[in-house]
Amino acid sequence: MTTIVWTSLALAFEVQTLPTGEEMRFFEMPVTYAWVEGDAPNLNGLETAIDASFDAWANVDDAYVFAEKQTSSLAPEVALDDENLVFFTTDWPAGNEALAITTSWADDAGHIVQYDIYINATIPWSTTGAKDAFDLQAAITHEVGHVLGIGHSEVAEATMFAKHEPGDVQRRVLDSDDQEAARYLYDSPPAAPEDTGATDESSSGCNAIAVGPTGASWAGLLTLAFLYRRGEP
């Protein structure tokens, strides 16, 4: 019965995989994150919105997802530095059609070991549902889904749908399809990963782009995750 349900839902949500076919997921909890100010706009409740984005996934019934906020003194940049950062940047690599990007690193067994979420600081953002700006909490909730190893959903109402519109706050709340994706990947308590030796560098999210390995001890595919806008503010 459960297998039939999952087979059906797999047509809606996607799971991130390595080139070898290994599904990407955390094998240890909690998922940690640290907010770094960077080029952040002056928004009331900015950190609260980010915290709520992680809480949305941690509150999915029957999914073993736990999040823990930390502090960091690192510079706001994408780097394999053992810390999971969330930050705004004006040094934007993807054009203004992209709202946010998640880059993750995983070992060759699919264990996610690090990620960074970076947000396009060159477009308007809001934490209050303003109609002429993109909702920060909705966008980061989408990116946290990528952090967990979840790809895009074909369900237009889902948080993990590929595009968001200005003023769209409904995606702060996970759709049933989003929740089923979390349950699929985290249906049992996570165990400590085994030492698998050399690790693959990978990233979760939208529109994967291969750019090759970036370090001697990291061999594999780097894929970047884009959340796109679906309307002009």
Disulfide bonds with the S-S distance in Angstrom:
none
